[in-house]
Amino acid sequence: MPVQLSATHWINGEWITSPQERPSFDPATGEQIGVFYDGGAYEAQAAVDAAAHCFETSPWRWDPMTRATVLSHLADAFDSRLDGLVASLCRENGKLRREADYEVHHIVRALRFASGLALQNFGRVADTRPGLQNMTLRQPAGVVGVITPWNSPAYLSIRSLAPALAAGCTAVVKMPAQAAQTAALVAEILSEVPELPRGAVNMFIESGADGARVLVDSPTVPVISFTGSTHTGRLIAQAAAKGLKRTSLELGGKTPHLVFDDADLEAALPVLVRSLTVFAGQFCMTGSRVLVHRAVSDKLTAMLASKLEGIHPGPAADTASDIGPLIDQESVVRVDALVEEAISEGAKPIVRGGPSTHPELADGAFYHPTLLAVPDSSLSIVQQEIFGPVQTVEVFDTEEEAIALANNTEYGLSACIWSRDTDRTIRVARHLEAGLISVNSWANLAIEFEEGGFKSSGLGRLGGIASLDEFTEYKQISQNYS
């Protein structure tokens, strides 16, 4: 029997418990793996107070070299604990090992990049007329509230936290209950770096939203960095607008693959499959739409169906597993209901997956991939983010039609173009309404470059040099020295 884990909050450099204790589960088996202390408004306010005190009283915001050193040491600390993080994600999050590896290695890279950013937060100085000097400074905004989703909890918490710390802010991180054990491990690693000031980073676990509301409503928290659904992002933006609070939002997506008639189908096929099965489709950049030229649509659809029918669901412990579980049984029911709704609206099932019926997987939240041919893009299965392994196929005849179909949702997080014509890929990329365009590939994320969405996929950018903008204020100082 595995050791039962206990996850607590980390606030002002101390481990804090709450009155409410709840179980943590393995979504692949349904077994309880530990307990966590469920936080709320009290823990959030304590964390805000600690972060504000650190920001106001410590030299943290004034000392970029210390921040660069701390971020570098955090990268080292995480690098030394990657195996433990991978094991936690596999056990609690349901990720296959290669998927957990992919997530945690982004953490170290993000921290090392942010370490460099801490020393590059420059302003400008210029004489605007004789005897008058103007100076622009970039100063940290203050306390940042980071609200993290459960689908990639380790990396997505650090993706916001790293540039916030580089800018000189302090932070409160709300971690989701579905990733409580991973949250506690992330906090433990943070606590191992002695140069990180007490209260600079605080982390609490919450199954509800009371603590998140404290962060959004608090006048002491001028910036919210949220990753999650578009629905929740809109609620946060509306609430934050009352105080004219800055919001950095990375929200939902409906990533289309635009497959042209000159594409290398053999090269595209495994990537199309992987874009659906990674994290069991619980990824904001899941390749949930395949837009294919009519000349190759029958061939590609048959190839895709054959591959998806052979997908083997299973836990991370089984090295033969091709796709892990959804986060819980409720998600299985939800995804299957959306598929049934789509079929009733006119979608044609090419591969009708669904809840696993294999006896050995009966206690887990496994869902076989589904492939649907849709007559047009107005169906809800095309317009909604499913957050599960469901892929739709639409056919186009011209380049212009492909672009129009790809842009015909409220989302604009990412898109993929498959073609051997290099002029076409650049031409089409310029017309797609999405923040990340991958050419003959999928989700080529790089922390060194800005990441974010168009339209209802979000506001602001994380990654790249612009990530500092989310957490800094510009201040102009004018001096008449004549």
VMD Tcl script that draws the C-alpha trace (Angstrom):
set ca {
  {0.00 0.00 0.00}
  {1.53 3.40 -1.03}
  {2.29 5.92 1.69}
  {-0.63 8.30 2.23}
  {0.38 11.89 1.55}
  {-0.77 15.01 3.36}
  {-0.81 18.36 1.57}
  {-0.78 21.64 3.50}
  {-0.59 25.32 2.61}
  {2.69 27.27 2.57}
  {2.12 30.81 3.82}
  {4.71 33.30 5.06}
  {7.34 30.58 5.06}
  {5.32 28.23 7.27}
  {3.25 25.09 6.69}
  {-0.37 25.80 7.57}
  {-3.32 23.44 7.99}
  {-7.06 24.13 7.70}
  {-10.01 22.66 9.58}
  {-11.35 20.90 6.48}
  {-9.44 17.76 5.43}
  {-10.32 16.11 2.10}
  {-9.06 13.09 0.13}
  {-6.81 13.12 -2.95}
  {-7.41 10.45 -5.59}
  {-5.53 8.70 -8.40}
  {-7.74 9.19 -11.50}
  {-6.32 6.04 -13.10}
  {-7.51 3.74 -10.28}
  {-9.94 5.75 -8.19}
  {-7.81 4.96 -5.12}
  {-7.21 7.49 -2.39}
  {-3.56 8.54 -2.37}
  {-3.62 11.03 0.47}
  {-5.37 13.98 2.04}
  {-5.16 17.73 1.72}
  {-6.26 20.68 3.81}
  {-8.87 22.59 1.88}
  {-8.33 26.33 2.06}
  {-10.50 29.33 1.37}
  {-10.87 33.00 2.20}
  {-8.94 32.84 5.48}
  {-5.86 31.23 3.93}
  {-6.00 33.54 0.93}
  {-6.11 36.66 3.10}
  {-3.24 35.42 5.26}
  {-1.22 34.82 2.11}
  {-2.04 38.27 0.72}
  {-0.99 39.89 3.99}
  {2.31 38.00 3.98}
  {3.04 38.88 0.36}
  {2.18 42.55 0.91}
  {4.38 42.74 4.01}
  {7.31 41.22 2.12}
  {6.82 43.59 -0.81}
  {6.71 46.67 1.41}
  {9.42 45.85 3.94}
  {12.04 43.67 2.25}
  {14.62 44.77 -0.35}
  {13.21 42.19 -2.80}
  {11.64 44.65 -5.26}
  {14.74 46.89 -5.28}
  {17.39 44.19 -5.82}
  {17.39 42.61 -9.29}
  {20.62 40.70 -8.70}
  {19.13 38.94 -5.68}
  {16.04 38.08 -7.73}
  {18.19 36.68 -10.54}
  {20.16 34.60 -8.03}
  {17.02 33.27 -6.35}
  {15.42 32.31 -9.67}
  {18.61 30.54 -10.72}
  {18.73 28.64 -7.42}
  {15.03 27.76 -7.79}
  {15.84 26.30 -11.20}
  {18.56 24.18 -9.59}
  {16.19 23.06 -6.81}
  {13.50 21.99 -9.26}
  {16.06 20.32 -11.50}
  {17.15 18.14 -8.59}
  {13.57 17.11 -7.81}
  {12.21 16.38 -11.29}
  {11.72 12.66 -10.66}
  {9.51 13.35 -7.67}
  {7.44 15.87 -9.59}
  {7.00 13.43 -12.47}
  {5.86 10.70 -10.08}
  {3.38 13.07 -8.43}
  {1.87 14.17 -11.76}
  {1.55 10.58 -12.94}
  {-0.12 9.52 -9.72}
  {-2.40 12.48 -9.01}
  {-2.87 14.10 -12.42}
  {-3.14 10.93 -14.50}
  {-0.38 11.93 -16.92}
  {1.68 9.33 -18.70}
  {5.36 9.54 -17.76}
  {6.47 11.12 -21.05}
  {3.77 13.78 -20.62}
  {4.81 14.50 -17.04}
  {8.45 14.71 -18.18}
  {7.40 17.24 -20.81}
  {5.66 19.39 -18.20}
  {8.35 19.47 -15.53}
  {11.25 20.18 -17.87}
  {9.49 23.40 -18.88}
  {9.70 24.51 -15.24}
  {13.49 24.61 -15.12}
  {13.70 26.42 -18.46}
  {11.12 29.02 -17.37}
  {13.02 29.76 -14.15}
  {16.39 30.06 -15.89}
  {14.91 32.40 -18.50}
  {13.27 34.51 -15.78}
  {16.60 34.72 -13.96}
  {18.00 36.52 -16.99}
  {14.91 38.72 -17.29}
  {15.41 39.97 -13.74}
  {18.51 41.83 -14.91}
  {16.95 43.20 -18.10}
  {14.09 45.30 -16.75}
  {15.41 48.53 -18.22}
  {13.81 51.96 -18.54}
  {14.86 54.94 -20.68}
  {16.48 58.34 -20.14}
  {16.50 61.18 -22.65}
  {16.69 64.98 -22.82}
  {13.38 66.07 -24.32}
  {14.51 69.71 -24.60}
  {17.50 71.68 -23.34}
  {17.71 71.42 -19.58}
  {14.87 68.91 -19.23}
  {15.59 65.25 -18.57}
  {12.86 62.61 -18.74}
  {13.25 59.15 -17.29}
  {11.00 56.10 -17.56}
  {11.30 53.37 -14.94}
  {9.68 49.95 -14.90}
  {8.73 49.09 -11.34}
  {7.05 45.97 -9.92}
  {3.28 46.27 -9.65}
  {3.03 44.68 -6.18}
  {1.34 41.48 -5.03}
  {0.34 39.13 -7.85}
  {-2.48 36.61 -7.49}
  {-1.77 33.47 -9.52}
  {-4.73 31.14 -10.08}
  {-3.57 27.80 -11.48}
  {-5.60 25.06 -13.24}
  {-5.31 21.34 -12.54}
  {-4.30 20.12 -16.01}
  {-0.61 21.19 -15.83}
  {-0.39 22.48 -12.26}
  {3.36 22.35 -11.72}
  {4.43 24.21 -14.86}
  {1.53 26.64 -15.13}
  {2.05 27.90 -11.60}
  {5.74 28.55 -12.35}
  {5.01 30.03 -15.79}
  {3.24 32.96 -14.09}
  {5.32 32.99 -10.92}
  {8.74 33.18 -12.58}
  {8.29 36.48 -14.50}
  {6.34 37.96 -11.57}
  {9.32 37.33 -9.29}
  {11.75 38.53 -11.95}
  {9.85 41.82 -12.11}
  {10.17 42.25 -8.34}
  {6.63 41.32 -7.35}
  {5.60 39.02 -4.54}
  {2.92 36.41 -5.10}
  {0.03 34.34 -3.80}
  {-0.61 31.14 -5.74}
  {-3.96 29.37 -5.53}
  {-3.52 25.70 -6.43}
  {-6.44 23.42 -7.36}
  {-7.65 20.61 -5.14}
  {-7.22 18.03 -7.93}
  {-3.47 18.74 -7.78}
  {-3.10 19.20 -4.03}
  {-0.24 16.73 -3.57}
  {1.68 18.23 -6.49}
  {1.03 21.71 -5.08}
  {2.53 20.71 -1.75}
  {5.60 19.32 -3.52}
  {6.05 22.52 -5.54}
  {5.83 24.56 -2.33}
  {8.32 22.24 -0.64}
  {10.84 22.83 -3.44}
  {10.28 26.59 -3.24}
  {10.94 26.46 0.50}
  {14.35 24.86 -0.07}
  {15.88 28.07 -1.45}
  {16.92 30.12 1.61}
  {17.51 33.33 -0.35}
  {13.80 33.54 -1.23}
  {12.44 36.06 1.30}
  {9.80 34.96 3.76}
  {6.39 35.78 2.28}
  {7.65 36.46 -1.26}
  {5.77 33.38 -2.47}
  {2.74 31.91 -0.73}
  {0.70 28.92 -1.86}
  {-2.69 27.67 -0.74}
  {-4.89 24.78 -1.93}
  {-8.59 25.24 -2.57}
  {-11.42 23.12 -3.98}
  {-13.84 26.05 -4.12}
  {-13.52 29.68 -5.17}
  {-13.72 31.73 -1.95}
  {-9.95 32.18 -1.79}
  {-9.76 33.07 -5.46}
  {-12.41 35.74 -4.90}
  {-10.27 37.25 -2.16}
  {-7.38 37.58 -4.61}
  {-9.57 39.09 -7.32}
  {-11.37 41.50 -4.98}
  {-8.45 42.56 -2.76}
  {-7.17 46.12 -3.35}
  {-3.79 44.83 -2.12}
  {-3.49 42.56 -5.20}
  {-3.15 44.76 -8.32}
  {-2.48 41.90 -10.77}
  {-4.23 38.58 -11.39}
  {-2.58 35.94 -13.57}
  {-5.15 33.26 -14.40}
  {-4.96 30.17 -16.58}
  {-8.17 28.26 -17.15}
  {-11.50 28.27 -18.94}
  {-12.83 31.22 -20.91}
  {-16.01 31.17 -18.82}
  {-14.09 31.61 -15.56}
  {-11.72 34.08 -17.16}
  {-14.64 36.32 -18.09}
  {-15.96 36.23 -14.52}
  {-12.51 37.17 -13.20}
  {-12.16 40.01 -15.70}
  {-15.60 41.38 -14.79}
  {-14.88 41.25 -11.07}
  {-11.39 42.72 -11.47}
  {-12.72 45.57 -13.59}
  {-14.44 47.04 -10.52}
  {-11.04 47.97 -9.15}
  {-9.45 48.53 -12.59}
  {-7.21 45.59 -11.74}
  {-4.85 44.22 -14.33}
  {-5.62 40.69 -15.52}
  {-3.35 38.33 -17.41}
  {-5.58 35.59 -18.80}
  {-4.70 32.49 -20.78}
  {-7.99 30.83 -21.53}
  {-9.57 28.16 -23.71}
  {-8.70 27.03 -27.21}
  {-9.91 25.02 -30.21}
  {-6.67 24.37 -32.07}
  {-7.25 23.63 -35.78}
  {-4.91 21.59 -37.98}
  {-5.10 22.99 -41.52}
  {-4.00 20.09 -43.73}
  {-3.48 21.11 -47.37}
  {-3.37 18.75 -50.35}
  {0.42 19.04 -50.62}
  {1.03 18.11 -46.96}
  {3.19 15.18 -45.94}
  {0.38 13.06 -44.51}
  {2.71 10.40 -43.12}
  {4.54 13.06 -41.11}
  {1.33 14.81 -40.05}
  {-0.55 11.71 -38.90}
  {1.31 10.89 -35.64}
  {1.31 14.55 -34.65}
  {-2.45 14.87 -35.22}
  {-2.97 11.81 -33.02}
  {-0.60 13.04 -30.33}
  {-2.23 16.48 -30.31}
  {-5.47 14.75 -29.30}
  {-4.17 12.20 -26.81}
  {-1.60 14.24 -24.84}
  {-3.00 14.88 -21.35}
  {-6.08 12.92 -22.57}
  {-7.17 16.00 -24.51}
  {-7.18 18.12 -21.33}
  {-4.92 20.80 -22.78}
  {-5.74 24.30 -23.97}
  {-3.90 23.55 -27.23}
  {-5.43 20.11 -27.86}
  {-5.67 19.56 -31.63}
  {-9.42 19.17 -31.53}
  {-10.15 20.27 -35.13}
  {-8.83 18.78 -38.35}
  {-9.51 20.92 -41.43}
  {-8.46 18.96 -44.50}
  {-8.44 19.70 -48.24}
  {-11.07 17.71 -50.11}
  {-8.48 16.08 -52.37}
  {-6.88 14.25 -49.45}
  {-9.76 14.19 -46.96}
  {-10.81 10.55 -47.48}
  {-7.23 9.32 -47.24}
  {-6.33 11.31 -44.14}
  {-9.60 10.51 -42.39}
  {-9.10 6.79 -42.95}
  {-5.50 7.00 -41.70}
  {-6.56 8.98 -38.65}
  {-9.42 6.61 -37.83}
  {-7.13 3.60 -38.03}
  {-4.65 5.16 -35.62}
  {-7.27 6.31 -33.13}
  {-8.97 2.93 -33.07}
  {-5.66 1.41 -32.01}
  {-5.06 3.82 -29.11}
  {-4.51 1.92 -25.86}
  {-5.77 3.74 -22.73}
  {-4.05 2.93 -19.47}
  {-2.28 4.24 -16.38}
  {1.20 5.73 -16.28}
  {2.46 2.54 -14.64}
  {1.76 0.64 -17.87}
  {4.45 1.59 -20.40}
  {2.15 0.40 -23.21}
  {-0.41 3.12 -22.42}
  {-1.08 5.58 -25.25}
  {-3.47 7.83 -23.34}
  {-4.03 8.39 -19.64}
  {-7.28 9.03 -17.78}
  {-9.40 12.14 -17.57}
  {-9.12 13.93 -14.24}
  {-12.26 12.29 -12.77}
  {-15.38 10.26 -13.57}
  {-17.49 13.40 -13.81}
  {-15.37 14.50 -16.75}
  {-15.98 11.16 -18.49}
  {-19.73 11.65 -18.19}
  {-19.50 15.28 -19.35}
  {-17.37 14.54 -22.42}
  {-19.55 11.62 -23.49}
  {-22.68 13.75 -23.20}
  {-21.12 16.36 -25.49}
  {-20.33 13.66 -28.06}
  {-23.92 12.39 -27.94}
  {-25.20 15.93 -28.36}
  {-22.96 16.41 -31.41}
  {-24.24 13.20 -33.02}
  {-27.82 14.33 -32.45}
  {-26.95 17.63 -34.18}
  {-25.67 15.86 -37.30}
  {-22.05 14.90 -36.59}
  {-21.09 11.53 -38.06}
  {-19.07 9.22 -35.78}
  {-16.04 7.88 -37.63}
  {-14.53 6.49 -34.44}
  {-17.02 6.37 -31.58}
  {-14.88 6.11 -28.53}
  {-16.27 6.62 -25.07}
  {-15.85 5.40 -21.51}
  {-13.55 2.42 -21.25}
  {-15.27 -0.93 -20.70}
  {-12.08 -2.86 -20.03}
  {-12.39 -4.59 -16.63}
  {-8.89 -3.56 -15.53}
  {-9.71 0.10 -16.20}
  {-13.21 0.11 -14.73}
  {-12.26 2.12 -11.64}
  {-10.37 4.78 -13.60}
  {-11.59 7.80 -15.58}
  {-10.54 6.48 -18.99}
  {-12.07 7.65 -22.26}
  {-11.28 6.23 -25.70}
  {-10.66 8.90 -28.38}
  {-13.56 9.89 -30.62}
  {-13.42 11.16 -34.21}
  {-16.43 12.96 -35.69}
  {-17.08 14.26 -39.20}
  {-19.04 17.50 -38.95}
  {-21.08 19.08 -41.76}
  {-20.23 22.65 -40.74}
  {-18.47 24.58 -38.01}
  {-21.64 25.82 -36.33}
  {-22.06 22.64 -34.29}
  {-21.46 23.03 -30.57}
  {-18.78 20.29 -30.65}
  {-16.75 22.63 -32.89}
  {-17.52 25.82 -31.02}
  {-17.00 24.55 -27.45}
  {-13.77 23.57 -25.74}
  {-14.39 19.90 -24.90}
  {-11.35 19.23 -22.67}
  {-11.27 15.58 -23.64}
  {-10.02 13.39 -26.53}
  {-12.63 14.36 -29.12}
  {-11.54 15.44 -32.61}
  {-13.67 16.76 -35.47}
  {-13.01 16.66 -39.23}
  {-14.14 19.39 -41.66}
  {-13.43 19.57 -45.39}
  {-12.38 22.66 -47.36}
  {-11.74 23.39 -51.05}
  {-9.69 26.59 -51.06}
  {-7.07 28.31 -48.98}
  {-9.48 31.13 -48.20}
  {-12.12 28.67 -47.01}
  {-9.58 26.93 -44.75}
  {-8.67 30.23 -43.12}
  {-12.32 31.19 -42.66}
  {-13.14 27.83 -41.05}
  {-10.12 28.01 -38.76}
  {-11.09 31.48 -37.57}
  {-14.77 30.61 -37.13}
  {-14.75 30.13 -33.36}
  {-14.42 32.56 -30.48}
  {-11.03 31.05 -29.65}
  {-7.61 32.00 -30.93}
  {-4.93 30.35 -28.85}
  {-3.08 28.22 -31.41}
  {-3.28 26.72 -34.89}
  {-1.25 24.36 -37.09}
  {-0.54 24.49 -40.81}
  {0.48 21.41 -42.80}
  {1.92 22.13 -46.28}
  {5.15 21.75 -48.26}
  {4.58 25.20 -49.82}
  {6.64 27.59 -47.67}
  {4.99 30.68 -49.16}
  {1.56 29.27 -48.33}
  {2.46 28.54 -44.71}
  {3.59 32.12 -44.11}
  {0.65 33.57 -46.04}
  {-1.91 31.50 -44.13}
  {-0.19 32.07 -40.77}
  {-0.56 35.82 -41.19}
  {-4.33 35.46 -41.63}
  {-5.01 33.06 -38.77}
  {-6.39 34.63 -35.60}
  {-4.25 32.77 -33.09}
  {-1.34 33.53 -30.79}
  {0.82 30.51 -31.67}
  {1.08 29.15 -35.19}
  {2.97 25.86 -35.64}
  {4.10 25.00 -39.17}
  {4.23 21.27 -39.95}
  {4.17 20.69 -36.19}
  {1.98 21.25 -33.15}
  {2.23 23.31 -29.95}
  {5.87 24.26 -30.36}
  {5.98 26.19 -27.11}
  {9.11 28.14 -26.24}
  {9.36 30.11 -22.99}
  {11.76 32.49 -24.73}
  {8.88 33.80 -26.87}
  {5.55 35.36 -25.98}
  {2.61 32.99 -25.50}
  {-1.07 33.93 -25.36}
  {-4.29 34.09 -27.29}
  {-6.41 36.18 -29.61}
  {-10.13 36.82 -29.08}
  {-11.68 34.82 -26.21}
  {-8.47 32.86 -25.64}
  {-7.11 35.51 -23.35}
  {-5.41 38.79 -22.55}
  {-1.70 39.50 -22.26}
  {1.34 37.32 -22.85}
  {3.50 35.03 -20.76}
  {6.94 33.95 -21.90}
  {9.39 36.10 -23.79}
  {10.55 39.58 -22.86}
  {6.97 40.89 -22.86}
  {6.11 38.66 -19.89}
  {7.56 41.35 -17.60}
  {4.94 43.80 -18.88}
  {2.19 41.86 -17.09}
  {3.81 42.56 -13.72}
  {5.36 46.02 -14.02}
  {4.22 49.62 -13.95}
  {5.81 52.40 -16.00}
  {6.76 55.54 -14.10}
  {7.94 58.75 -15.77}
  {10.19 61.12 -13.85}
  {10.81 64.57 -15.30}
  {13.65 66.76 -14.01}
  {14.44 70.33 -15.02}
  {18.17 70.53 -14.38}
  {18.72 73.92 -16.02}
}
mol new
graphics top color blue
foreach p $ca { graphics top sphere $p radius 0.5 }
foreach p [lrange $ca 0 end-1] q [lrange $ca 1 end] { graphics top cylinder $p $q radius 0.2 }
display resetview
